[in-house]
Structures are given as C-alpha cells and as structure tokens.
Amino acid sequence: MKRIVQIAMWGLCLAALGAPVRGADWLHESKQARDARMEWWREARFGMFIHWGLYAVPAGVWKGKEIGGIGEWIMNSANIPRKEYEQLAKQFNPVKYNPDEWVRIAKNAGVKYIVITSKHHDGFCLFNTKATDYNVVKATPYGKDVLKMLAEACRRQGIKFCVYYSIMDWHHPSQLPGSARGYNPTKIAPGRKAEYIAYMKQQLKELVEQYDPGILWFDGGWPSWFTAEDGAKIYNYVRSLKPSIIINNRLQGVGDYGTPEQHIPATGLPGVDWETCMTMNNTWGYKLHDNNWKSPKTLIRNLVDIASKGGNYLLNVGPTAEGLIPQASVERLAAMGKWMKVNGEAIYGTSASPFKRLPWGRCTQKRIGDRTRLFLHVFDWPRDGELLVPGLLNEPLAAWLLSDPSRRPLRVERTDLGLVIRVPSKAPDPICSVIALDVPGKPEVIPTAATQGADGAVRLAAADARLHGRQLRYESGKGHDNIGYWLNPKEWAEWTFRVTQPGLFAVEAVGASLETPAFVVACNGAELKAACPKTGDYSKYVEFPVGELEIGAPGLYSLSVRPVEEGWTPLNLRSLTLKLVR
C-alpha cells in the first residue's frame, strides 16, 4: 500500500453501460451512465479490505528478528532475495480457511463489499492464473483457488466481490529492485516494459472474466516507469472487458474515485467520489506482534465521520497464514455490526451533511420523496436534554430515535439559534446515538457562529474560517488541519462567534512557520499584534499567546486575522482560542 490521494480523471462525453466496445475511451461517459455505474457503490458506504498472501507466513518476523514496518512489505523491509521469499509458498497452507465464515463475519458487521488482494507487491497470486506458476494453486500445498472460493461465498450471501491488484511486482523478472536496500520503487528492465504490461493485461482479463469483480482496486502505480498514459490505457482496457466495473484512482491518478489512505479528509472531497482505506491496527497484512487495535468506538465513529462527508469506509483485516481472521478483528467487526443493525439506515445510501460542523457529532442525509431525512449522529449527548441543531431554517416534520422501534416523536422547538430537540436524559448508545429528523424539501442551513463552551472558552478552528483571497485555503489530510498557502499578505481570515459569558479573554493561537510572521487579530474594536514563533517546519505546530481581549456583553462577534505586510512570510494557522480569564 502507498498513500496516493490523486483525484480521478473524468470526462464529459458519451459511453453506455452495454456490451464491450474495443478501443472505446471509457474515461469519457455521460453523467447519467456514470451515476448508474456508481450507484451500488455510493449506496454501500462500508466495505472490507483483505490483505492476504505469503507475507502472512513470517507474520513480521524474518530469521528470528522482528522486522519494522507493515507486514505485507516484509520482502522489501527485510530485503529478502526473491529465491528465499519464494520458499514461503511451500509453507502457505491455510487449512482453516472458510470463505463462507469470512463473508458471514463481514455481512454481520454491515459490510456491503469485499476487496481482496489478488496480487500484492510481492508478486504472489492468490488466484489460478495461467500467466505464472507463482500462484496459490500451483506453488502451495493448499492447491486451491482461494479467490474463486471467496467470490462464490460472496455471491451466496449477497456481498459484492472485488479485487485488488498491484502494478508494482517485486517478483516479475521485468521489474528490478529500486536500490541495493530494497525493491521499492521498482525499475523496469531495459526493453521489458511491454512484456510486463502484456503480463498484467493477461491477469486482469482473467480476473474480470473468471471472477466478475465489482471493483478493480489498483495499487503500486507510483514507480516512474508507469505513466499516466499507461494508466489511461489500462483503465480503458479493463472497462472494455466489463463496462460496468468500478476502478479506483491509483492508475497514476486515473480512475473513478479518490482513495485517501489511513486518514479521513477534514472536509471530505467535495464533488468527488472517495473512499478512505484504513487498518484496524498498524498493518495491512498479518503481523504477529502488532496489537495496537483501534477501539470499536473509534471504528464506528470513523464510519459515521466518513459517511457524513460523503465517502466510503474500506476497513482492513489481515488473515493469518492458517486462514483465520484475527479474533481482535472479529470482535470489533461484531461491535460495528451490533451498532449497524440499529443505525444502518443512517449510513447506507446517505449523502454528506448539509452542516459545515456540528459541536456534538455528525449528520448524514437521505432524500425521501418530497422531504429530507436528517440523521443526527450524537457523539456527545446533551446533559440538559436539549440537542441544538444550529442554523437549520426548515420547519421540522417529525423527529425520533432510530433505536426506538415505536418511533415515539421527540418534541422539537425553534429558537434564534436553530432547532432544539428534547431528548431523553440518557444516551441510547454510548458511542453514537442517532436521531432521525424529517424536514420538507432540501435542508436550508445558514452558516453558524462558534459557541462558547461550558468552560467559557471560544474555539475558532481553521476549518470554520471564512477565507478572503485567491490563494489562501483550508488544508486537510496528511497531518494538515490548518489555513495554509498564506502567500499573499493582503489575504485574510475571519470567524463569527457567540458569547454568552462576557469578560476578559486571553487569546492564544496555534501555528507553524519557517520564520516569524506577524499578524493582527481584530475584534470588538480592539487590535492585537502577535507573531508566530519560528518552528522550522510547516507541520510542526506551537501554541503561543496573542494578547487579551475584553468583551463586555453577550452577543455575536466577528474576529479577523490579517498579516502585517512588511516582512510577511507564510503562516500555517491551525486555530485561535479565546480563554475566559475573568
């Protein structure tokens, strides 16, 4: 796996979902055709990733030594010669493999599709390919086509079967190790690129025609010898074999949807289909000593967070060499399934939240006839029994707890801050309780002000700022959660906030910069000048004081941050906090 978050390349023209058309440009299709093709995937929202292969045999240990890094990269991380690594095939005998049980575990968790590694970077194939004998049928004592068995189990139980395929191949003779230290990224042997492309196309044809996957999930396309032009050709080739297939965007940026890895974009990827792939612990392939498991709470809230931003969650399991999904993964999937049995309606087929940010949780929505059903996912249950839905202008039609099969109506009142829903004193679910709220037509939401917390502090996050300028932007993902690209000192940021407890506030900022850029914070007639300390790196943040600000009365206020033009150098600004002093 490698994080490549490039947005897919789409066109505008015509292509139908009918019979294969050789030589057609499948990158260009009508919106109607694309929407029809993507419909099941957008409805699903939750998938299971399976990383399984020879790397499950050493399980992170080579010649008695624990190897750092992720489990499926052990051939590269330990720089194992090809001939030595090949011997693992003789030990791969997953006699406890039960594909129906795997699918049952996934289905009970609420999963709608499964993506399994047909060939990872190590080049070993988990399917009966005629292109090489380095496969599970011909090279292992097990001798059975595990992909075929899983595909059949998926179809028996109504789960979409999908496959992963690595472009980079550490075993194929056409690809050479990138350096003396390891294989990644591979180089292509002189004059042998066409040979490997033909090999790859043969295997892709086998996968599509013999296993009929709903998705072809490419990876390993970052070596420089594989170009965007190659990616477009492979995309068109696979679509010509099965026009309805969905392809991710790791063909050098070509594909149908974005693939952020191991993180959730702070604001999603608006206007783009996307899917976050993520491990349950630290590794994709099985690693014996990795027990750093995410909690069921984290996994459930990740699923909710992703759906609220319009994305899918592809959650990984790494089975053992015997063919068992680790018990820790099984337990966490069961917990997710328990939650989904009650609240799945608030995930499947929903679209992104109409709210920019909610102080107590997340929101998903679904159009139902002439109304919209808002699903309010409450992480922090209100102690006073009043849940404020800020900035919502629509009049409520009905509200109820999804956990209540009788759908007893909850009382809803309008205030100057939005709608207030009267809820029970105790949360139905300690991880995430869901309230369904029906409103007429489409939700009408006005931008809301930050509210003062119970501790008296007002927190102004980068994601909530209104940005004035062409270059200034909010950055998210890969450790970013900040206002960045602050190159032009004439551009500025602004927040609106509401004070209920007036007084003297100490203003503090969190920022990062290579130098010490000065700026002015203006609010309520006062101006505070400060400078961000030199942190030496745009990803190294420090908290620093800005000054004190007096606010004498409750009300709505505006705060701006403007650069001091003389000597301005770029600043990454993560947040401002107004802490009530007295």
TITI-301046 format. One record per residue (C-alpha): residue in three letters; x, y, z. Coordinates in steps of 0.05 Angstrom, whole numbers, plus 5000, padded with zeros to 4 digits. Layout:
ALAXYZ ...
END
This chain:
MET500050005000 LYS502250714988 ARG498451355001 ILE496751674935 VAL491052164941 GLN490252394870 ILE483452584845 ALA480452164789 MET480352404717 TRP473552434687 GLY470852674621 LEU464152934598 CYS462352554535 LEU458751914518 ALA459251174534 ALA453850684552 LEU453950104601 GLY452249594547 ALA456649094510 PRO464249184509 VAL466849654456 ARG474149524438 GLY478250154431 ALA473050594465 ASP475251164511 TRP471650944574 LEU474351544612 HIS469151964577 GLU462051794593 SER455552164606 LYS453752354678 GLN447651914673 ALA451851304653 ARG456951444708 ASP451651534761 ALA448450874742 ARG455150524746 MET456950824813 GLU450050734845 TRP451250094884 TRP458050344909 ARG455051004934 GLU449450624968 ALA454250145003 ARG458550625044 PHE462050055081 GLY466949545053 MET472049045079 PHE479249045054 ILE483048375059 HIS490648355054 TRP492747625049 GLY498747295019 LEU505446955032 TYR507347515080 ALA502447215130 VAL507346635139 PRO513147035170 ALA507947505202 GLY513048065211 VAL518947625234 TRP524847425190 LYS530346955214 GLY528247065286 LYS528247825282 GLU522248275284 ILE522048705221 GLY519549415225 GLY514149695180 ILE507749395154 GLY507048635148 GLU505848565074 TRP512248965058 ILE516948475094 MET520248255028 ASN522348975017 SER523449175090 ALA528048575104 ASN530848605033 ILE529447865023 PRO532247564958 ARG526947314910 LYS529146594914 GLU528746594990 TYR522046934992 GLU519246434940 GLN520345874991 LEU514646165033 ALA509845884982 LYS511545185006 GLN509245375076 PHE502745715055 ASN497345205073 PRO491145565100 VAL487444935122 LYS482845345168 TYR480645805111 ASN473045835109 PRO470746355058 ASP463446295079 GLU465546465150 TRP469547065126 VAL463547325088 ARG458947185147 ILE463447605192 ALA463448165141 LYS455948135128 ASN454248135202 ALA458648755210 GLY454449125159 VAL459549075103 LYS456849105032 TYR463048944991 ILE469648585000 VAL476248764965 ILE481748234969 THR488948244946 SER489447814883 LYS496848014876 HIS500648474923 HIS507448794911 ASP510948134926 GLY508047864860 PHE504947234890 CYS498047094861 LEU492146864904 PHE488446614842 ASN489246084789 THR492846494736 LYS495746194673 ALA500846764668 THR505446474722 ASP506245864765 TYR507646324824 ASN500546254849 VAL496545924905 VAL494245344862 LYS500845134832 ALA506045344883 THR502945174951 PRO500944534987 TYR493944814993 GLY492944784918 LYS486145124915 ASP483845774884 VAL482246194946 LEU479646774905 LYS474546344869 MET472246054935 LEU471346744965 ALA467747014902 GLU462846434906 ALA461646544981 CYS460447294969 ARG455147134916 ARG451746624960 GLN451047145015 GLY449547764973 ILE456148134983 LYS459648484924 PHE466248134908 CYS472048584888 VAL479548504876 TYR485948894890 TYR491748854840 SER498749134848 ILE502249444787 MET509049424822 ASP511548704824 TRP517848514864 HIS517947814834 HIS516947904760 PRO523647894722 SER521848524682 GLN521948944746 LEU528549064781 PRO529849274854 GLY530050024861 SER536450014902 ALA541149564940 ARG536849675002 GLY530249424974 TYR525449344918 ASN521149974923 PRO520250334877 THR521949824823 LYS525649994759 ILE523749684693 ALA528949244659 PRO531249534592 GLY526549344536 ARG521848934581 LYS516249424597 ALA511749174541 GLU512748464567 TYR510348654636 ILE504349064610 ALA502248444570 TYR503048014632 MET498848494672 LYS493348524619 GLN493047774615 GLN491947734691 LEU486948294691 LYS483047944636 GLU483047304678 LEU480647674740 VAL475048034704 GLU472547444662 GLN473346884714 TYR471647244779 ASP467047814755 PRO469148334808 GLY465148964821 ILE471449374833 LEU478549314808 TRP482649654863 PHE489449834835 ASP495649994877 GLY503150044868 GLY502850504808 TRP507951014833 PRO514450754800 SER516551264748 TRP516450764691 PHE508750714698 THR505851344668 ALA499051684668 GLU498451484595 ASP499550754616 GLY494250854670 ALA489151114620 LYS490450524574 ILE489650024630 TYR483250364653 ASN480350334583 TYR482549614575 VAL479149384639 ARG472749774624 SER472649464554 LEU472448774587 LYS466848984635 PRO463849674623 SER460149684690 ILE466449554732 ILE468850094780 ILE476250274783 ASN479750674837 ASN484551254821 ARG491350934832 LEU492850854758 GLN497251474763 GLY491151884782 VAL486451574730 GLY480151254757 ASP473151334785 TYR474351524858 GLY479451814905 THR483051374956 PRO485651745018 GLU489551235059 GLN489751185135 HIS486351865145 ILE479652205137 PRO479852865099 ALA477353405146 THR472153655097 GLY471653035053 LEU472953114979 PRO467053534956 GLY464453364887 VAL468652734883 ASP467052004898 TRP472151774951 GLU473751214998 THR478251205059 CYS482050555067 MET484550425137 THR487649885181 MET484749635247 ASN491749625278 ASN498249885247 THR498949385190 TRP495149135129 GLY498048425123 TYR498047995186 LYS503548155235 LEU504047735298 HIS506548275346 ASP502048845324 ASN496648905377 ASN495449655371 TRP488049565356 LYS483150135345 SER477250115393 PRO470149965369 LYS468550685388 THR473950945341 LEU471750485284 ILE464350645290 ARG465651395294 ASN470451345235 LEU464851025194 VAL460051575215 ASP465152125202 ILE466651865132 ALA459351785113 SER457852485139 LYS463052745089 GLY460252345030 GLY465451785030 ASN466051035037 TYR469950665091 LEU474350075069 LEU476549745134 ASN482149235131 VAL483148545161 GLY489648145154 PRO488347395160 THR493446915187 ALA497246405145 GLU492345875170 GLY486546265140 LEU483546575203 ILE481447295212 PRO484747515278 GLN479947485337 ALA481148215354 SER478548395284 VAL472647925291 GLU470648245357 ARG471048955330 LEU467048785268 ALA461748465312 ALA461249105353 MET460449505289 GLY455149025265 LYS451249105330 TRP451149855320 MET449449795246 LYS443449335259 VAL440249925296 ASN443050505257 GLY444850255187 GLU439350675156 ALA443451285176 ILE449451035136 TYR447150655074 GLY445251085014 THR446351735051 SER449852355027 ALA454352865061 SER452053315117 PRO448953995100 PHE452454275162 LYS459554515160 ARG460854295231 LEU456654055290 PRO459054125361 TRP456153465386 GLY457452985327 ARG455852885254 CYS450052875205 THR448152465144 GLN442052575100 LYS437452205052 ARG432152465005 ILE425452125015 GLY420152364967 ASP418753104979 ARG422553115045 THR429653025071 ARG431252565129 LEU437052835170 PHE440652325213 LEU443752665273 HIS449452245299 VAL450552475370 PHE457452315400 ASP456652795459 TRP449752715489 PRO446953355518 ARG446653345594 ASP440753825597 GLY436553405549 GLU436653945494 LEU440153805428 LEU441254435388 VAL441354355312 PRO444555025294 GLY442755445234 LEU437254985206 LEU431655405176 ASN426854855155 GLU420754735198 PRO421054035230 LEU416153505207 ALA418052945256 ALA423852715300 TRP425152055334 LEU430651605359 LEU432851065310 SER433750595369 ASP426250665385 PRO422250165342 SER415750515360 ARG418451185333 ARG415651585391 PRO416052315370 LEU421052775402 ARG419053485418 VAL422354005372 GLU422354755384 ARG425155335345 THR429855845377 ASP434056415350 LEU439955935346 GLY436355375308 LEU432154775326 VAL432354475395 ILE430353735402 ARG428253495471 VAL431752825483 PRO431952315540 SER436952435596 LYS440951815578 ALA444051675510 PRO441351045477 ASP448350865454 PRO454751105490 ILE458751115425 CYS453751445377 SER446251545384 VAL442251725322 ILE436252185317 ALA432252205253 LEU429452895236 ASP424952985175 VAL424453675143 PRO420753895080 GLY424653965015 LYS432154065018 PRO435554285082 GLU436655035087 VAL442555175132 ILE445755845146 PRO453055885170 THR453155865245 ALA457656215295 ALA462255845341 THR459255795410 GLN462455895478 GLY463855255514 ALA461855055584 ASP468955245608 GLY467955955579 ALA472755845522 VAL471256015449 ARG474955565400 LEU475855805329 ALA478255245284 ALA481555325216 ALA476054925182 ASP470855435206 ALA474256065180 ARG471656475122 LEU477656595077 HIS478457225036 GLY483257154977 ARG485156724918 GLN490956314945 LEU489056245018 ARG485755575032 TYR483955065084 GLU488554455082 SER486653765109 GLY489553055110 LYS496652805118 GLY497353175184 HIS494153815158 ASP488454165193 ASN490154895181 ILE489555515139 GLY495255485090 TYR498155775026 TRP498256455062 LEU502956735010 ASN499457404997 PRO499557885057 LYS493258225031 GLU489057595042 TRP485757475109 ALA481457015152 GLU475157145191 TRP470856795243 THR464056935275 PHE462656715347 ARG457456795401 VAL459056995473 THR454256815529 GLN459256945586 PRO462657615573 GLY469157815607 LEU476657855595 PHE479457335547 ALA486657105536 VAL487456985462 GLU492156415441 ALA493956155372 VAL496755505344 GLY501155585284 ALA507355365245 SER512255755203 LEU519455765177 GLU520356485202 THR516556935250 PRO510757245210 ALA507057805246 PHE499457895242 VAL493858295273 VAL487758005308 ALA481958495306 CYS475558405347 ASN470558855381 GLY474459485364 ALA481059225392 GLU487259025353 LEU492358535380 LYS499058455344 ALA502857805351 ALA507857375314 CYS508256625305 PRO514756345334 LYS519556025284 THR518055285285 GLY522655085228 ASP517454645194 TYR510454775167 SER507954135201 LYS511054305270 TYR505854705309 VAL506555105373 GLU501455465416 PHE503256195431 PRO499856795464 VAL496657355422 GLY494157815477 GLU488057985519 LEU481258185493 GLU475558505532 ILE468358325512 GLY463358685556 ALA456658405535 PRO453557755508 GLY452457745433 LEU455057585365 TYR462157795347 SER466957775288 LEU474457655293 SER479457735236 VAL486757555226 ARG490657995177 PRO498057955161 VAL502858515175 GLU505158635103 GLU512258855117 GLY516658245124 TRP510857755116 THR512757015108 PRO507656445101 LEU503956205163 ASN500155565175 LEU494655745225 ARG491055175259 SER486655525310 LEU485256115356 THR482456025426 LEU479356565470 LYS480156325542 LEU475756665594 VAL480356965647 ARG475157335689 
END
